[in-house]
Amino acid sequence: MVGEARRILVTGATGGIGTAICRQLAGSGYSLVLAARDEAKLKALSDDVTGNGHMWLRLDMTSDQSIRQFAEELAAKHIALDGAVLMPPQAHSTNDPMPSSEAWRALFQNCFIGPLEVLKVAIDRMSSDPINGRRAKIVIISGISSAQVLGHYATSNVLRCAWIGEAKTLAFALGARGIHVNTLSLGGTLSPWYREGIEKRAEAAGITFEERLAEETSNIPLGKYGEPAEVAVAVEGLLSPFSDHMTGLNIMHDGGFTRSY
Ligand SMILES: NC(=O)c1ccc[n+]([C@@H]2O[C@H](COP(=O)([O-])OP(=O)(O)OC[C@H]3O[C@@H](n4cnc5c(N)ncnc54)[C@H](OP(=O)(O)O)[C@@H]3O)[C@@H](O)[C@H]2O)c1
C-alpha cells in the first residue's frame, strides 16, 4: 500500500493491459485518471475499480482537439498528477519497410506526436518536489522492436526507437525536477486482442490455439508470453520508490526473448 493517495494518469486504461494496470494500482491505493476514447468502456472500468476518487476523461490521442479538451478538463478540475502511464496507439503490424510519405506522416502524428502532446499535458500537471522526497514517475509502454528489429513490425521498429530517444531526452531534461521517465518494452502479452491474433494464426495453420501458442513461445527463454497482470506489477514497480534512482531506462518485459545487450 502507498501512504497518501498518489494520482496517476493511465491512458489506454480500458484495454486488456490498461485494465490490468488500473486494477493493480487501484488495489494498491492509487487514485487514477482513466483515459481512452470509448466512454461506455471508461464508465464500466471506473465502476470496476472503485475507491480513492478515480475519475475518467475521454481522450483521443490522434486528435489535437481532443487533447486540448483533455488538458482543459484537467486544468478546470485542478488535477495534480504524481505519474502517468502512457500507451501510444499501436502501429499496425506490417512488413513494408518503405511506406508512402503520407502513411509515415499519419503514423508519426497518431503514434508519436499526438501521444507526446498528451505527455506534455501530463508533465504540466506534475507537482514533484524531489528535495522533499516527492517524485513523479512516467512509464511509457513500448514494445520489443525498441531494441531489436522485427520483420513484421517494420514501422514499429522506427516509432518505438523514436520513443526511446524521446524518453531518454525527457529523462535528462526532467531529472532535476524529480520527474522520472522509463519505458517498458513488452513482448507478446496475452491481452484479448493479442489472443485473437494467435487464434487467427492457429486457424490459418489448421492447428489449435494451444499448439500455436507453444510454437510461438518455443524461442522465448521463459517459454511463455506475458500476462497483462504481470505487466501491471512491473508498471507499479516503476511508479514506486523501486525506481527512485532509475530514469531513462528501456526495460524489456519479454520473458528473455530480446538478446541485445
Ligand atoms: N499485447 C501485446 O502483446 C503488446 C506487445 C507490445 C506492446 N503492446 C502495447 O501495449 C499497449 C496496450 O496493448 P493492449 O494489448 O492492452 O491493447 P488494447 O486492448 O487494444 O488496448 C488499447 C487501449 O488504447 C486505447 N486507445 C486506442 N487508440 C487510442 C487513441 N487514439 N487515443 C486514446 N486511446 C486509445 C483503447 O481504448 P479506445 O479504443 O476506447 O480508445 C484501449 O484502452 C499498446 O500501446 C500496445 O502497443 C502490447
The ligand as an ORCA input file, in Angstrom:
! r2SCAN-3c Opt
* xyz 0 1
  N      -0.431     -7.042    -26.172
  C       0.807     -7.119    -26.637
  O       1.315     -8.200    -26.975
  C       1.674     -5.864    -26.740
  C       3.011     -6.013    -27.143
  C       3.799     -4.876    -27.232
  C       3.261     -3.635    -26.919
  N       1.955     -3.538    -26.551
  C       1.415     -2.196    -26.251
  O       0.610     -2.243    -25.097
  C      -0.446     -1.304    -25.194
  C      -1.775     -1.938    -24.800
  O      -1.974     -3.136    -25.509
  P      -3.318     -3.986    -25.326
  O      -2.986     -5.344    -25.767
  O      -3.896     -3.764    -23.969
  O      -4.241     -3.294    -26.446
  P      -5.802     -2.981    -26.414
  O      -6.549     -3.954    -25.586
  O      -6.204     -2.801    -27.830
  O      -5.897     -1.577    -25.681
  C      -5.603     -0.370    -26.315
  C      -6.078      0.770    -25.419
  O      -5.706      2.024    -26.015
  C      -6.879      2.812    -26.216
  N      -6.669      3.574    -27.444
  C      -6.516      3.087    -28.710
  N      -6.377      4.097    -29.578
  C      -6.432      5.243    -28.850
  C      -6.374      6.623    -29.185
  N      -6.244      7.041    -30.451
  N      -6.453      7.540    -28.193
  C      -6.596      7.147    -26.912
  N      -6.671      5.863    -26.525
  C      -6.591      4.919    -27.488
  C      -8.034      1.804    -26.316
  O      -9.290      2.350    -25.935
  P     -10.255      3.081    -27.012
  O     -10.251      2.222    -28.246
  O     -11.583      3.200    -26.342
  O      -9.635      4.419    -27.228
  C      -7.595      0.812    -25.244
  O      -7.903      1.318    -23.962
  C      -0.404     -0.755    -26.627
  O       0.194      0.526    -26.570
  C       0.499     -1.714    -27.369
  O       1.254     -1.048    -28.356
  C       1.160     -4.614    -26.450
*
